[in-house]
Amino acid sequence: MLPFGIVAVTAILVVWSGYRFSIGPAGLPAPELWSGVRQVMEDNRTGHLAYFLGENGAEGWWSFFPVLLAVKTPLAFLVLFAAGLWMSFKPEGRALRTPPCSPLLSWDSR
């Protein structure tokens, strides 16, 4: 338990040093940190206006991360990921004898 205490105290001191060892009026260290935590909690409670795929809203969209993944991920990675999924769920009797990337693996640059 002693190593955990040492790590916790060190972490608290490192974070507090980032706030230049400031002390609030109530004697609370790093008052800016706690003010920021309160602001984030308030923002999470009330939400904020956002725009996504032609809609305005304050609650968020379930499709945000799937659309983000499809738009921001490089096309080559998506193609290789789909090919890997297809090959991993292919029945064993019909499996390819050599992987499609075997010519790339055997290429020698000498």
C-alpha positions in Angstrom: 0.0 0.0 0.0 3.0 2.3 0.6 4.0 2.4 -3.1 0.5 3.4 -4.1 0.5 6.2 -1.5 3.9 7.5 -2.9 2.6 7.4 -6.4 -0.7 9.2 -5.4 1.2 12.0 -3.5 3.6 12.4 -6.4 0.8 12.6 -8.9 -1.0 15.2 -6.8 2.2 17.3 -6.4 2.9 17.1 -10.2 -0.7 18.3 -11.1 -0.5 21.0 -8.4 2.8 22.2 -9.7 1.2 22.7 -13.1 -1.1 25.2 -11.4 2.0 26.9 -9.8 1.0 25.7 -6.3 -1.9 28.1 -6.2 -4.2 28.0 -3.2 -7.9 29.1 -3.3 -9.7 31.3 -0.8 -11.0 28.2 1.1 -7.5 26.7 1.3 -8.2 24.3 -1.6 -5.1 23.6 -3.8 -5.3 24.3 -7.5 -8.6 26.2 -7.5 -8.5 26.6 -11.3 -8.6 22.8 -11.7 -11.7 22.5 -9.6 -13.3 25.4 -11.4 -12.6 23.6 -14.7 -14.1 20.4 -13.4 -17.3 22.3 -12.4 -17.5 23.9 -15.8 -17.2 20.5 -17.6 -19.9 18.9 -15.3 -22.2 21.8 -16.0 -21.6 21.5 -19.8 -22.2 17.8 -19.6 -25.5 18.4 -17.7 -26.9 21.1 -20.0 -25.2 20.1 -23.3 -24.2 22.5 -26.0 -25.3 23.3 -29.5 -23.7 21.1 -32.2 -24.0 20.6 -35.9 -23.8 17.2 -37.5 -25.0 16.1 -41.0 -27.2 19.1 -41.5 -28.9 19.0 -38.1 -28.6 21.2 -35.1 -28.9 19.7 -31.6 -27.7 19.7 -28.0 -28.1 16.0 -27.2 -25.7 14.3 -29.6 -26.2 11.6 -32.2 -25.8 7.8 -32.0 -24.3 7.8 -35.5 -21.5 10.2 -34.8 -18.7 7.7 -34.2 -19.6 5.3 -37.0 -19.7 8.2 -39.4 -16.4 9.6 -38.0 -14.8 6.2 -38.4 -15.9 5.9 -42.0 -14.9 9.4 -43.0 -11.6 9.9 -41.1 -10.1 6.4 -41.5 -7.9 5.9 -44.6 -9.6 3.9 -47.3 -6.8 1.4 -47.5 -7.2 0.5 -43.8 -11.0 0.0 -44.2 -10.5 -2.2 -47.2 -7.9 -4.4 -45.5 -10.0 -4.5 -42.3 -13.0 -5.7 -44.3 -10.9 -8.3 -46.2 -9.5 -9.5 -42.8 -13.0 -9.9 -41.4 -14.2 -11.7 -44.5 -11.3 -14.1 -44.4 -11.6 -14.7 -40.6 -15.3 -15.7 -41.0 -14.8 -17.8 -44.1 -15.5 -21.5 -43.7 -12.3 -23.6 -43.3 -13.1 -25.9 -46.3 -13.1 -22.9 -48.7 -10.2 -21.0 -47.2 -7.5 -19.7 -49.5 -4.3 -21.7 -49.7 -2.1 -18.6 -49.8 -3.0 -15.3 -48.3 -3.6 -12.5 -50.8 -0.7 -10.5 -49.5 1.9 -13.3 -49.9 3.6 -11.7 -52.9 4.2 -8.7 -50.8 5.6 -10.8 -48.0 8.0 -12.7 -50.2 9.3 -9.6 -52.1 13.0 -9.0 -51.4 14.5 -5.6 -51.9 18.1 -6.8 -52.6 
